[in-house]
Amino acid sequence: MSVEEAKRPQSLTQRLRSLSALDVEVASRAALAMAVPLFVLLALDRLDLAAYASFGAMTALYGRSEPYRLRFRSVSIAATGLVVSVALGTTIAATGAALWVTALALVLVIVCGLVLAAVFGLFPPTPLFFVFGLLVCAAVPTPSGELVLRIGIAVCAALFALAVSMSGWLLRRIAGRRHADWFKTLPRSPRIRWSAAREPQLWLAVAQNVVGALLAGALAMAFGIGHPYWAVVSVIAVIPPPHARHSISRAVHRIVGTAIGVLVTGLLLFPEPPPLVILIAVVFAQFAAEILVARNYGAALVFVTPLALGVAHLASPLPVGTLLVDRLIETALGAAIGLLLVLAARLLPPRILQP
């Protein structure tokens, strides 16, 4: 037997334990938190509200590999940020607020999201999901009479996701020490660092995100491309968080991964499958994206794209071809702007960029 073969898990138990090292526990939580609210909406024939449930469910993406006392803090902060972002966006849609109100809310969410992530050590450390929740909900036509309902769905989904995120605490207590080897170690211990709010790296990231987001949104609207929020989200996804290396590879991964993801989404949506099939695909995509995101960002986006487009299609069905083309063009636009901002940052003094 070769050395490589010896390292491979041989028994089913070994394989299961090996899979736990690939963050299957985290991916399973994220998929479950997404699946239950969406299937409830399917049963109630209200998949037009899928976006609100999905953003609340993203609470489960936070607190990975953290001890449960610290995880509760991280996940609670994330849940609050997601619900507030959804509430802001839904209120903007229900009241028909002017474009400058949306822009102001976008800046507020970017700044608060980055500061909270830096001070409390949140992971993911960017305001990506907060911005996504704000802009999607602001773009969905919302009757004023459903304002509370839609925000309430996000709250319920976030609370369920928080419970799912903390469920491992109970499972570990039930298993006891005899089966402790079945569970992942929880090595991540984020500290509260109030001093992070004064670091130049944080405010560089704030400036890059604000400038890039406003520019991408303005250009997408000027070009008349549908769904301009995808361009904004692409900028946020490309710009590195504070203290991270300013690399162009993330922009390349974003474009290539999204392009392949658009093809995958086309294979899913063009046959016009029933909503149940799309829901199953969305839940699987959530699971796969969480497995891959820490290992290969481009590969994760192959699944993130059908996840985002599948939810969008369920909430507000549009011609599939238009949906896919808009997504691809705006991703390229946002990623290009993000890349330019990353390159521009390299002209700054090294102490500002130092990880």
C-alpha positions in Angstrom: 0.0 0.0 0.0 1.4 3.4 -1.0 1.7 6.3 1.5 -1.2 8.1 -0.1 -3.4 5.1 0.1 -2.5 4.6 3.7 -3.6 8.2 4.4 -7.0 7.7 2.8 -9.9 6.8 5.2 -10.6 3.1 4.8 -13.7 2.3 6.8 -17.1 4.1 6.7 -16.4 5.5 10.2 -13.0 6.9 9.1 -14.6 8.4 6.0 -17.3 10.1 8.0 -14.6 11.5 10.4 -12.6 12.6 7.5 -15.6 14.4 6.0 -16.0 16.3 9.3 -12.6 17.9 8.6 -14.1 19.3 5.4 -16.5 21.4 7.4 -19.5 19.1 6.7 -20.9 20.1 10.1 -20.9 23.8 9.1 -22.3 23.0 5.6 -25.1 20.9 7.1 -26.1 23.6 9.5 -26.3 26.1 6.7 -28.3 23.8 4.4 -30.7 22.9 7.1 -31.2 26.5 8.1 -32.0 27.4 4.5 -34.1 24.3 3.7 -36.7 24.4 6.5 -38.0 28.0 6.0 -38.1 27.6 2.2 -40.0 24.3 2.4 -42.5 25.9 4.8 -43.1 28.7 2.3 -43.5 26.1 -0.4 -46.2 24.4 1.7 -47.9 27.7 2.2 -47.6 28.6 -1.5 -45.7 31.8 -0.7 -42.4 31.3 -2.4 -42.6 34.9 -3.4 -41.3 35.5 0.1 -38.3 33.2 -0.4 -35.7 36.0 -0.4 -36.6 37.1 3.2 -36.4 33.6 4.5 -33.1 33.1 2.7 -31.4 36.1 4.2 -32.5 35.3 7.7 -31.2 31.7 7.1 -27.7 33.1 6.3 -27.3 33.6 10.0 -26.1 30.0 10.1 -23.1 31.0 7.9 -21.5 32.7 10.9 -19.7 31.4 14.0 -18.1 28.4 12.3 -15.5 26.5 14.4 -16.1 28.7 17.4 -16.8 27.5 21.0 -20.5 27.8 21.7 -20.3 30.7 24.2 -18.4 32.8 21.6 -20.5 31.4 18.7 -23.7 32.7 20.3 -22.2 36.2 20.4 -21.1 36.0 16.7 -24.3 34.5 15.4 -26.5 36.9 17.4 -24.6 39.9 16.0 -24.9 38.4 12.5 -28.6 37.7 12.9 -29.2 41.3 14.1 -27.2 42.7 11.1 -29.1 40.5 8.6 -32.5 41.3 10.0 -31.8 45.1 10.2 -30.5 45.0 6.6 -33.6 43.2 5.4 -35.8 45.6 7.4 -34.1 48.6 5.9 -34.5 47.2 2.4 -38.1 46.2 2.8 -39.0 49.5 4.3 -37.4 51.3 1.4 -39.4 49.1 -1.0 -42.7 49.5 0.8 -42.5 53.3 1.1 -41.1 53.9 -2.4 -38.2 55.8 -1.0 -36.0 57.9 -3.3 -32.8 56.4 -4.7 -30.6 58.6 -2.4 -32.2 56.9 0.6 -31.1 53.5 -0.8 -27.6 54.8 -1.4 -27.5 56.2 2.2 -28.7 52.9 3.6 -26.1 51.1 1.5 -23.3 53.2 2.9 -24.6 52.7 6.5 -24.8 48.9 6.1 -21.2 48.8 4.6 -19.7 50.9 7.4 -21.5 49.1 10.2 -20.9 45.7 8.7 -17.2 46.2 8.4 -16.8 47.8 11.8 -18.8 45.0 13.5 -16.8 42.3 11.8 -13.5 43.9 12.7 -14.4 44.6 16.4 -16.1 41.3 17.1 -14.0 39.1 14.8 -16.9 37.9 12.7 -16.3 35.4 9.9 -17.1 36.0 7.1 -15.4 39.3 7.8 -17.1 41.4 5.0 -20.5 43.1 4.8 -21.4 40.9 1.8 -24.6 39.3 3.1 -25.8 42.4 4.8 -25.5 44.4 1.6 -27.1 41.6 -0.4 -30.0 41.5 1.9 -30.5 45.2 1.9 -30.4 45.7 -1.9 -32.5 42.6 -2.9 -35.2 43.5 -0.5 -35.2 47.1 -1.6 -35.7 46.0 -5.2 -38.6 43.6 -4.5 -42.0 45.4 -5.0 -43.6 45.4 -1.5 -47.2 46.2 -0.5 -47.1 48.4 2.6 -49.5 45.9 4.2 -46.9 43.1 4.0 -44.1 45.1 5.5 -44.3 43.5 9.0 -45.0 40.0 7.5 -41.8 40.1 5.3 -39.6 41.4 8.1 -41.2 38.8 10.4 -40.2 36.0 8.1 -36.6 37.1 8.1 -36.7 37.3 11.9 -38.2 33.8 12.2 -35.6 32.4 9.8 -32.8 34.0 11.6 -33.9 32.7 15.0 -34.2 29.2 13.5 -30.7 29.5 12.0 -29.4 30.6 15.4 -30.9 27.6 17.0 -29.4 25.3 14.3 -26.0 26.9 14.8 -26.1 26.2 18.5 -27.6 22.7 18.2 -24.1 21.1 18.4 -23.8 22.2 22.0 -26.7 19.8 22.9 -25.5 17.0 20.6 -22.1 17.2 22.3 -23.6 17.0 25.7 -25.7 14.0 24.7 -22.7 12.2 23.1 -20.5 12.8 26.1 -16.8 12.2 26.2 -17.0 8.7 24.8 -17.9 10.0 21.3 -16.0 13.3 21.5 -13.8 12.2 18.5 -17.0 12.4 16.3 -17.1 16.2 16.6 -14.8 18.8 15.2 -12.5 20.7 17.5 -13.6 24.3 17.9 -10.3 26.3 17.6 -11.5 29.7 16.5 -11.7 32.1 19.4 -12.4 35.7 18.2 -11.7 38.5 20.6 -13.5 41.7 21.0 -11.0 44.4 19.8 -12.4 47.9 20.2 -9.0 49.2 18.9 -9.8 47.7 15.5 -12.2 50.6 14.9 -9.2 52.9 14.8 -7.0 50.9 12.4 -6.2 52.4 9.0 -6.7 49.0 7.3 -10.4 49.0 8.4 -11.1 52.5 7.0 -9.3 51.6 3.8 -11.6 48.7 3.3 -14.6 51.0 4.2 -13.5 53.5 1.6 -12.9 50.9 -1.1 -16.3 49.2 -0.4 -18.3 52.5 -0.3 -16.7 53.9 -3.5 -16.9 50.7 -5.4 -20.5 49.9 -4.4 -21.8 53.3 -5.3 -19.8 53.4 -8.6 -20.9 49.9 -9.6 -24.6 50.6 -8.8 -24.5 53.9 -10.7 -22.9 52.4 -13.8 -25.2 49.4 -13.8 -28.2 51.7 -13.7 -26.8 54.0 -16.3 -26.3 51.1 -18.7 -29.8 50.0 -18.0 -28.8 46.5 -16.9 -31.4 44.7 -14.8 -30.7 43.8 -11.2 -28.0 46.4 -10.5 -27.5 45.0 -7.0 -25.5 42.1 -8.5 -22.8 44.6 -9.6 -22.7 46.0 -6.1 -22.5 42.6 -4.5 -19.6 41.6 -6.8 -17.6 44.6 -5.7 -18.1 43.7 -2.1 -17.1 40.1 -2.8 -13.9 41.1 -4.6 -12.5 43.7 -2.2 -10.5 42.0 0.6 -11.4 42.5 4.3 -9.1 44.5 6.6 -5.6 43.0 7.0 -6.1 40.6 4.1 -3.7 40.5 1.1 -4.8 42.7 -1.8 -4.8 40.0 -4.5 -6.2 40.1 -8.0 -7.0 36.3 -7.9 -10.3 36.9 -6.0 -11.6 39.0 -8.9 -10.6 36.3 -11.4 -12.2 33.6 -9.3 -15.3 35.7 -9.0 -15.7 36.1 -12.8 -14.8 32.5 -13.8 -16.8 30.9 -11.0 -19.8 33.0 -11.8 -19.6 32.2 -15.5 -19.5 28.5 -14.8 -22.3 28.9 -12.3 -24.5 30.7 -14.8 -24.1 27.7 -17.1 -25.1 25.4 -14.3 -28.1 27.6 -13.5 -29.2 27.5 -17.1 -29.2 23.7 -17.0 -31.3 23.9 -13.9 -33.8 26.6 -14.9 -34.3 26.3 -18.7 -36.3 23.0 -18.5 -38.7 25.0 -16.2 -38.7 22.5 -13.3 -41.3 22.6 -10.6 -40.5 24.7 -7.5 -39.7 21.6 -5.4 -36.8 20.7 -7.7 -35.4 24.3 -7.6 -35.6 24.2 -3.8 -33.7 21.0 -3.6 -31.1 22.4 -5.9 -30.8 25.6 -3.8 -30.3 23.6 -0.6 -27.7 21.4 -2.2 -25.9 24.5 -3.6 -25.8 26.0 -0.1 -24.2 22.9 1.3 -21.7 22.6 -1.5 -20.8 26.3 -1.4 -20.0 26.1 2.4 -17.8 23.0 1.8 -15.8 24.8 -0.9 -15.7 28.4 0.1 -12.6 28.1 2.5 -10.7 26.0 -0.1 -11.4 27.5 -3.5 -13.5 30.7 -3.9 -14.1 30.2 -7.6 -15.4 26.6 -7.1 -17.7 27.8 -4.4 -19.2 30.4 -6.7 -20.1 27.6 -9.1 -22.7 26.8 -6.5 -23.3 30.2 -5.0 -24.6 31.4 -8.4 -27.4 28.9 -8.8 -28.2 29.4 -5.1 -28.7 33.1 -5.6 -30.4 32.9 -9.0 -32.6 30.0 -7.9 -33.9 32.0 -4.9 -34.4 35.1 -7.1 -36.3 33.0 -9.7 -38.6 31.6 -7.0 -39.3 35.0 -5.5 -39.9 36.8 -8.8 -39.9 34.6 -11.9 -38.3 36.3 -15.0 -37.2 35.0 -18.4 -34.3 32.7 -17.6 -32.1 34.0 -20.4 -32.5 37.6 -19.2 -31.7 36.6 -15.6 -28.5 34.8 -16.6 -27.2 37.5 -18.9 -27.8 40.2 -16.3 -26.0 38.2 -13.7 -23.0 37.6 -15.9 -22.6 41.1 -17.1 -23.1 42.7 -13.7 -20.7 40.3 -12.1 -18.0 41.2 -14.7 -18.7 44.9 -14.1 -18.5 44.7 -10.3 -15.5 42.5 -10.3 -13.7 44.8 -12.7 -14.4 47.8 -10.4 -13.3 45.8 -7.4 -10.1 44.8 -9.2 -9.3 48.4 -10.0 -9.7 49.4 -6.4 -7.5 46.6 -5.3 -4.8 47.7 -7.7 -5.2 51.3 -6.7 -4.7 50.4 -3.0 -1.2 49.0 -3.9 -0.1 52.6 -4.4 -0.7 53.3 -0.7 2.1 53.1 1.9 2.9 49.5 2.9 1.9 50.0 6.5 -1.7 50.5 5.5 -1.8 47.3 3.5 0.2 45.2 5.9 -1.8 42.1 7.0 
